[in-house]
Amino acid sequence: MLKYDSAAKRERQNKARRQRNRETKSAIRTAVKKFQLAVQAEDKDLAAEKLNVAIKLIDKSGSKGVYHRNTVSRKKSRLQTQFNALNKTE
């Protein structure tokens, strides 16, 4: 039990945000893993589809404040590099 009402409210807000951020990050990790499995299988069409899903989730998480904008850029860049490498091996 917290001493002040404002501290209790802040704790409730932090708990809700922490839960939302965990769900978002988990969804991103899942999307990235599906993309990487498609890259390993060398399925270009599936990889392109999964890349778009992963980038959309990453962009949304950046706009919501889950990830810093530099982190968003880094993650997207690394995924795009993997996809480009897959398309080079023709």
GUDRENRO-136157 format. One record per atom (N, C-alpha, C, O): z negated, y negated, x negated. Coordinates in steps of 0.02 Angstrom, whole numbers, plus 50000, padded with zeros to 5 digits. Example, Ala and Ser with C-alpha at 12.3 -4.5 7.8 and 13.67 -1.06 7.14 Angstrom:
BEGIN
496105028449340 496105022549385 496105016549340 495775016649288 496465011249358 496435005349316 496064999849355 495984994349330 
This chain:
BEGIN
500005005949958 500005000050000 500004993849956 499574993049912 500484989649968 500544983549929 500124977949959 500004977850020 499914973449916 499444968349937 499764963049981 499454960550028 500394961349967 500724955950004 501304958550044 501644963350025 501414955350101 501974957250145 502644956350109 503094960450118 502704951050070 503334949750036 503484955249985 504064957049975 502954957749952 503054963249904 503264969649939 503664973449914 502974970749998 503154976750037 503884976350059 504244981250057 504094970350082 504794969450102 505254970450043 505774973850049 505084967649986 505494968349926 505554975749908 506094977949888 505014979449913 505024986649898 505484990449946 505854994849925 505464988650010 505914991750059 506644990250043 507074994650046 506784983950024 507464982050006 507704985849945 508264988249943 507274986249895 507454989749833 507594997049847 508064999949818 507195000149890 507295007149906 507975008249940 508335012949924 508135003849988 508775004450023 509365003449975 509855007049977 509304998349931 509844997049883 509925002749833 510475004749816 509355005349811 509375010849763 509725016949793 510135020149761 509575018449856 509885024049891 510645022849898 511045027449886 510835016849918 511535015249927 511915015649861 512475018149858 511615013049808 511935013249742 512015020449718 512525022149689 511515024549730 511555031649709 512125035149745 512505038949714 512195033949810 512735037049848 513415034749823 513875038749817 513465028349808 514105025549784 514285028549716 514855030649706 513805028749671 513935031349604 514105038749606 514535041149568 513785042349651 513925049549658 514645050549684 514995054949659 514845046549732 515525047049759 516045045449705 516565048649702 515885040649662 516345038849608 516395044649558 516945046449537 515825047449539 515835053049491 516235058949519 516615062249483 516165060249584 516535065749616 517285064249614 517685068649599 517475058149631 518185056249632 518485056649562 519055059049554 518115054449512 518355054649443 518435061949420 518925063649386 517965066149439 518005073149420 518615076549451 518955080449419 518755074849515 519345077749548 519985075349514 520465079249506 519995069049494 520575066349457 520665070049391 521215072049374 520125070949354 520165074249289 520375081649296 520725084249253 520175084849349 520395091749361 521145091949375 521495096449352 521395087049411 522115086649424 522495085349359 523045087949349 522215081149315 522535079849251 522555086149209 523055087749178 522005089849208 521975096149169 522475101149195 522765104949157 522575101249261 523055105849291 523775103249283 524255106749301 523845097249256 524495094049245 524885093249310 525505093849310 524535091849364 524845090549429 524895082949437 524405079649456 525485080249423 525565072949421 525485069649489 525185064349494 525745072849541 525695069949608 524965069749631 524735064649657 524615075249622 523915075549642 523495070749600 523045067449625 523655070349536 523285065749491 523385058549513 522905054649513 523995056749531 524125049849554 523735048249617 523455042849624 523715053049662 523335052149725 522595051349711 522265046849738 522325055749668 521605055449652 521425049249611 520875046649617 521895046949571 521785040849532 521715034849580 521265030749571 522145034449629 522095028949677 521435029049715 521145023749727 521205034949733 520565035449769 519995033249723 519555029449744 519995035549661 519465033849614 519455026349600 518925023249599 520035023449589 520075016249574 519845012149633 519505007049625 520015014249693 519795010649753 519035010649758 518735005449772 518725016349746 517995016849748 517675012649694 517175009349706 517955012849634 517675009049578 517735001549592 517254997849580 518304999349618 518394992249634 517884990049687 517574984649681 517804994149737 517334992449791 516614992049764 516234987649784 516444996649720 515764996449692 515654990249649 515094987649646 516174987949616 516124981849577 516024975749621 515634971249604 516374975549677 516304969849722 515624969749757 515384964449777 515314975549765 514664976049797 514084975149748 513504974749769 514244974849684 513714973749635 513394980149609 512874979749574 513684985849624 513414992149598 513544992649523 513104994649485 514144990749503 514334990649432 514504983549412 514744979549452 514394981949349 514594975649320 515354975649315 515664980849309 515654969649317 516384969249316 516694972049253 517244974849255 516354971449197 516604974349134 516594981949137 517044985349112 516074984749168 516024991949176 516584994449221 516884999649207 516724990749273 517274992549318 517934992649280 518324997349287 518054987549241 518684987149202 518734992849153 519264995849145 518184994449120 518184999849070 518335006549103 518745010449078 518015007949159 518115014349193 518835015049218 519145020249210 519105009649247 519795009849271 520285010749214 520765014449219 520155007349158 520595007749101 520615014849073 521145017349055 520035017949068 520015024749041 520375029749086 520715034249062 520305028849152 520655033249198 521405032249193 521795037049192 521615025949190 522335024449186 522625027149121 523195029449120 522245026849066 522475029449002 522595036949007 523085039548980 522135040549040 522215047749049 522835049249090 523215053849075 522945045249142 523525046349185 524175044949148 524655048749154 524175039649108 524775038049069 524925043449018 525515045049005 524415046248988 524505051648939 524815057848974 525225061248944 524605059149036 524875064749073 525625063549087 526015068249082 525815057549104 526505056049119 526955055949057 527555056949062 526655054748999 527045054748937 527265061748916 527785062648886 526845066748933 526995073648914 527475076748964 527275080849005 528085074848960 528595077549006 529065082348971 529515085049002 
